[in-house]
Amino acid sequence: MRKNFELLCSTSGRVILGLYFFGPGALLKIMDMEGTSAYMASQGMVFISFFLILTIAIQLFGGLAVVVGYKVKPVAFILAGLTLVINVLMHDFWNVPDQTQNFVKNMGIFAGLLVLAGLGGGGWSIDGRLDKPN
């Protein structure tokens, strides 16, 4: 019973984190590329088109990989790095006080991704299935 509870919790957390990057992360940026570009410009970003497309690709494919549990450790580590960079560049609460909540929320997401990077996708994942001996 305890094992099933652990699998349910770890799988649910992994899927929710993955959906965050796939949905609000990538899809919303795709649906409002002009608005996202304008926000990036307001934060002083350079090479906006390049970084926006790169971010969308990482969030889209990384989010899907985390949801299905494929290559979770390296993908979660990459998403954690992206989250940290975006957090520092786009949610600079030290200059814009109303960004404090976004900054702290993203640090929580960063922490969850580090846990995934360390522990992997769990038993109910593609990685978990591939790691099982025949």
C-alpha positions as CSV (number, residue, x, y, z in Angstrom):
1,M,0.0,0.0,0.0
2,R,2.8,2.4,0.9
3,K,4.6,1.7,-2.3
4,N,1.5,2.5,-4.4
5,F,1.0,5.8,-2.5
6,E,4.6,6.8,-3.2
7,L,4.2,5.9,-6.9
8,L,1.0,7.8,-7.1
9,C,2.5,10.9,-5.4
10,S,5.7,11.0,-7.4
11,T,3.9,10.3,-10.7
12,S,1.2,13.0,-10.0
13,G,3.9,15.5,-9.1
14,R,6.0,14.7,-12.2
15,V,3.0,14.9,-14.5
16,I,1.8,18.3,-13.0
17,L,5.3,19.8,-13.4
18,G,5.5,18.6,-17.0
19,L,2.1,20.0,-17.8
20,Y,3.1,23.3,-16.4
21,F,5.9,23.6,-18.9
22,F,3.9,22.2,-21.8
23,G,0.7,24.3,-21.2
24,P,1.3,27.6,-19.5
25,G,5.0,27.5,-20.5
26,A,5.1,26.6,-24.2
27,L,1.5,26.8,-25.5
28,L,0.7,30.2,-24.1
29,K,3.9,31.6,-25.5
30,I,3.0,30.1,-28.9
31,M,-0.5,31.6,-28.7
32,D,0.9,35.1,-27.8
33,M,4.4,35.3,-29.3
34,E,3.9,39.1,-29.9
35,G,3.0,39.8,-26.3
36,T,5.8,37.5,-25.0
37,S,8.3,39.2,-27.2
38,A,7.2,42.6,-26.0
39,Y,7.5,41.5,-22.4
40,M,11.0,40.1,-23.1
41,A,12.0,43.4,-24.7
42,S,10.7,45.3,-21.7
43,Q,13.1,43.3,-19.6
44,G,16.0,44.2,-21.8
45,M,16.4,40.8,-23.5
46,V,18.5,40.6,-26.7
47,F,18.1,38.1,-29.6
48,I,14.4,37.8,-28.6
49,S,13.3,35.6,-31.5
50,F,16.1,33.2,-30.9
51,F,15.6,32.9,-27.1
52,L,11.8,32.8,-27.4
53,I,11.9,29.9,-29.9
54,L,14.6,28.1,-27.8
55,T,12.5,28.5,-24.7
56,I,9.3,27.2,-26.4
57,A,11.2,24.2,-27.8
58,I,12.7,23.3,-24.4
59,Q,9.4,23.8,-22.6
60,L,7.3,22.0,-25.2
61,F,9.5,18.9,-25.6
62,G,10.8,18.9,-22.0
63,G,7.3,19.2,-20.6
64,L,6.1,16.3,-22.7
65,A,9.1,14.2,-21.7
66,V,8.5,14.8,-18.0
67,V,4.8,14.0,-18.4
68,V,5.5,10.6,-19.9
69,G,8.6,10.0,-17.8
70,Y,11.2,9.8,-20.5
71,K,14.8,10.8,-19.8
72,V,13.4,12.6,-16.7
73,K,16.8,13.2,-14.9
74,P,18.5,15.2,-17.7
75,V,15.3,16.9,-18.9
76,A,14.4,18.0,-15.4
77,F,17.9,19.4,-14.9
78,I,17.7,21.3,-18.2
79,L,14.2,22.7,-17.3
80,A,15.6,23.6,-13.8
81,G,18.4,25.6,-15.4
82,L,15.9,27.3,-17.8
83,T,13.6,28.1,-14.9
84,L,16.4,29.7,-12.9
85,V,17.6,31.8,-15.9
86,I,14.1,33.0,-16.7
87,N,13.5,33.7,-13.1
88,V,16.5,35.9,-12.7
89,L,16.1,37.7,-16.1
90,M,12.3,38.1,-16.2
91,H,11.1,38.3,-12.6
92,D,13.5,40.7,-11.1
93,F,11.6,41.6,-7.9
94,W,14.6,43.6,-6.7
95,N,13.7,46.1,-9.5
96,V,10.0,45.4,-9.8
97,P,8.4,44.6,-6.4
98,D,5.2,43.0,-7.9
99,Q,7.4,40.2,-9.4
100,T,8.2,38.8,-5.9
101,Q,5.4,36.2,-6.0
102,N,6.4,35.0,-9.5
103,F,10.1,34.8,-8.4
104,V,9.3,32.8,-5.3
105,K,6.8,30.5,-7.2
106,N,9.4,29.8,-9.8
107,M,12.0,28.9,-7.1
108,G,9.5,26.3,-5.9
109,I,9.2,24.9,-9.4
110,F,13.0,25.0,-9.7
111,A,13.2,23.0,-6.4
112,G,10.7,20.4,-7.7
113,L,12.7,20.0,-10.9
114,L,15.9,19.4,-8.9
115,V,14.1,16.7,-7.0
116,L,13.1,15.1,-10.3
117,A,16.6,15.5,-11.7
118,G,17.9,13.7,-8.6
119,L,15.3,10.9,-8.2
120,G,14.1,10.4,-11.8
121,G,10.7,9.6,-13.1
122,G,9.7,6.8,-10.8
123,G,8.2,3.4,-11.4
124,W,5.3,4.6,-13.3
125,S,7.3,6.2,-16.2
126,I,8.9,5.2,-19.4
127,D,12.3,5.4,-17.6
128,G,11.0,3.2,-14.9
129,R,9.9,0.6,-17.4
130,L,13.1,0.7,-19.3
131,D,15.2,0.3,-16.1
132,K,13.3,-2.9,-15.0
133,P,15.2,-6.1,-15.6
134,N,13.5,-8.7,-17.8
